[in-house]
Amino acid sequence: MPDRPRSELIKNLPVPQRGRRTGHPVMRNRRGASWTLEAAPWAPRKAHEMVEARLTGWGLAVPDRLEEVVRLLAGTVVADGGRRISVHVAEQNGLALVLCLSHQHVVAAEATDVLNALRKLGTDSCGTEMTSEGRQLWALLPVRASVPAAARHTA
């Protein structure tokens, strides 16, 4: 029996959904963005910059610990040794999903240390999966609308 899409398992959360190809992340019915980066030492920093810029571009305040979360996600998939990684971000109902994909099929040990570290950083949820596209590693962070500068000065 095939697995049900995650969108049926957890309603209204911006969790990754699978496309027709196994392991290919698809974001539906929510705003989202994705980028492909070289799997290089600078990639986690760049991934953080891109995710932060997109969230603030959507009018959202930067979540607490976003930099550490994104750098951990991206750094983990860079360490898988592929030539490239992809970074995906989506937002829906006050939660932001950040997903990184290694594009390198590896036989890696279970990532409980990474998941424990993500939980300690305050993620609402996190997960990892080995797919035909490589390691997928994701985290959900609470987000809220940013307060416009004019509103901050009138309070």
Sequence and secondary structure as in RCSB ss.txt:
>XXXX:A:sequence
MPDRPRSELIKNLPVPQRGRRTGHPVMRNRRGASWTLEAAPWAPRKAHEMVEARLTGWGLAVPDRLEEVVRLLAG
TVVADGGRRISVHVAEQNGLALVLCLSHQHVVAAEATDVLNALRKLGTDSCGTEMTSEGRQLWALLPVRASVPAA
ARHTA
>XXXX:A:secstr
     HHHHSTTS   EE SSTT EE  SSEEEEEEEESSTTHHHHHHHHHHHHHHHTTB   TTHHHHHHHHHH
HHHTT  SEEEEEEEEETTEEEEEEE  S       HHHHHHHHHTT SEEEEEEETTEEEEEEEEE  B   HH
HHHH 
